[in-house]
Amino acid sequence: MKERIKEIIGEVLDNPTITERIDENTDLLHDIGLDSLTIINLILKIEDEFEVEIDFEEFDIDENLTSIDEFTSYIKSKM
């Protein structure tokens, strides 16, 4: 699942090689540079890929995008 999430991040950022820079502790907001538009696109793609529904009102960007591990855990909790 983590590898697919990394691939989706690369797709959203239109930079497939960025996946090589993402490890368990990479801060997706500050280290990768996701902005509000790419976050929305990322979440929409994640919803489609993993057939989950993410409530934007509930989703805490500062908490759930602190690392790929944290984001993966969040997605798994929605499955």
C-alpha positions in Angstrom: 0.0 0.0 0.0 2.8 2.4 0.9 4.4 1.9 -2.5 1.2 2.6 -4.3 0.6 5.8 -2.3 4.1 6.9 -3.2 3.3 6.3 -6.9 0.1 8.3 -6.6 2.0 11.2 -5.0 4.4 11.1 -8.0 1.4 11.1 -10.3 -0.3 14.1 -8.5 3.0 16.0 -8.6 3.7 14.9 -12.2 7.1 13.7 -10.9 7.4 9.9 -10.8 11.0 10.1 -9.5 9.9 11.8 -6.3 9.0 8.4 -5.0 12.7 7.7 -4.5 12.9 10.6 -2.0 10.0 9.4 0.1 10.7 7.1 3.1 8.7 6.3 6.2 9.5 9.6 7.9 9.2 12.0 4.9 7.0 14.9 5.8 4.6 15.1 2.9 3.8 18.7 3.4 7.2 20.2 4.1 9.7 17.8 2.5 7.7 17.0 -0.7 5.8 20.3 -1.0 2.2 19.3 -1.3 0.0 22.3 -1.5 -3.7 22.6 -1.1 -4.5 21.7 -4.7 -2.2 18.7 -4.8 -3.6 17.5 -1.5 -7.1 17.6 -2.8 -6.0 15.7 -6.0 -4.1 13.2 -3.8 -7.0 12.5 -1.6 -9.4 12.1 -4.6 -7.0 9.6 -6.2 -6.5 7.8 -2.9 -10.3 7.5 -2.5 -10.6 6.0 -6.0 -7.6 3.7 -5.7 -8.5 2.2 -2.3 -12.2 2.6 -2.4 -12.4 4.7 0.8 -14.2 7.9 1.6 -12.2 10.7 3.3 -14.2 13.4 5.0 -12.3 16.7 4.4 -13.9 18.2 7.5 -12.4 15.4 9.6 -9.0 15.0 7.8 -6.3 16.7 9.7 -3.6 17.7 7.2 -1.0 18.6 9.8 -1.4 15.2 11.6 -2.2 12.8 8.7 0.4 14.0 6.2 3.4 14.1 8.6 4.8 10.9 7.1 3.9 8.2 4.6 3.5 5.8 7.6 0.9 8.2 9.2 -0.9 8.7 5.9 -1.0 4.9 5.3 -2.3 4.3 8.8 -5.1 6.8 8.2 -6.1 5.2 4.9 -6.1 1.8 6.5 -8.4 3.1 9.3 -10.9 4.2 6.6 -11.0 0.8 4.9 
